[in-house]
Amino acid sequence: MPRRKGAPEVNAGSMADIAFLLLIFFLVTTTIETDAGLDRMLPPMEPPEEDVVIKQKNIFTVNINKNGQLLVEDELMQLTGLRDAAIAFLENGADGTCNYCKGRKDPASSDNPTKAIISLKNDRETKYSTYITVQNELVGAYNDLRDRESQRIFGRDFTDMEAEYLNPETASSVRDDLKDKVKRIQDMFPQKLSEAETTSN
Amino acid sequence: MAKFAKKKDGDLPAVSTASLPDIVFMLLFFFMTVTTMKDSSLLVENTLPNATEIKKLEKKDRVIYIYVGKPTQEYAKVFGTEPKIQLNDKFASVDEVGSYILAERAKKPQEIQNVLTTALKVDKEANMGLIADIKQQLREVNALKVNYTTYDGDAFNNLQ
């Protein structure tokens, strides 16, 4: 009598075929998402309690017309010069209280970075791509300044720290540490980018 | 010499394919994990502009999407060529945006309802007038956190 064998082995030869089939399905349906962009906050609907008086010299006005031309502080400007103009305005530091600013201290420009406001206005016919480019340059101006200070104090870029801070995979101990650093740099150059009508007198 | 006599007449030994399923499975799992199924098909053209100062949108469940752009060719006959808003799977007018946001917000769990981001996926050819109207709608329903979704690239390429 022959010895009794165990259960017969299942033929796994076609496993590769099945796996290939699935692989091809996922290959075809995959779209690697491109979800990144410029984060912005809209102003709340309720107007502030009291009217805040803002000096004209603390406002950096940027107007975009329907042809995509730029009017910065009442002068026509090329888009390529916007970032430098914004940086010069933000770190002007006319009142001398800002000890980390490297601006010209021009009395006709902003007092210090915490008071400086950038006001952006656009025409209804402005193209979205132009608007995004302008937004990108203005956010870039803030990021350049923040990176510079962050390099000086902590030895690494602000954008880098912020990305790590916002990444949910970062360990919470690291994140707590980063939180203070990010906050400190943000307070040095608070992002005041207004898109609503800014009244001034 | 018996030592060398074993060699047969020049035949190459067959390459073992036993580990092929393992390799394929490895690839399969990679694609399974990176795949995100599209939940709505695009009815509008959606070539996003480029930007460099971008931040990643983390946590997909906290994002509400709004698409804006010209209707694609098959819809252009019916809806014209002016940029339109797409919410979920259909075209919508500006004043539907507010209620859409509220409806989407109500679907999310209570604890994340206050931290939602609205991702605006706008075609680069769209005009700011429509975007301004959408922003006004978003302000009215207090959805203040927006993300202008863009590709990563030199922003000056937008102008060409």
Interface residues (C-beta under 8 A of the other chain):
Chain A: A12 M15 A16 A19 F20 L22 L23 F26 L27 T29 T30 T31 I32 E33 T34 D35 A36 G37 L38 D39 R40 M41 L42 P43 P44 M45 G68 L79 T80 N122 D123 R124 E125 T126 K127 Y128 S129 T130 Y131 I132 T133 Q135 N136 E137 V139 G140 N143 T159 E162 A163 L166 N167 P168 E195
Chain B: T17 L20 P21 V24 F25 L27 L28 F31 M32 V34 T35 T36 M37 K38 L48 P49 N50 A51 T52 E53 I54 K55 K56 L57 E58 K59 K60 V63 T117 A119 V122 D123 K124 E125 A126 N127 M128 G129 I131 A132 K135 L138 R139 E140 N142 A143 L144 K145 V146 N147 Y148 T149 T150 Y151 D152 A155 F156 N158 L159
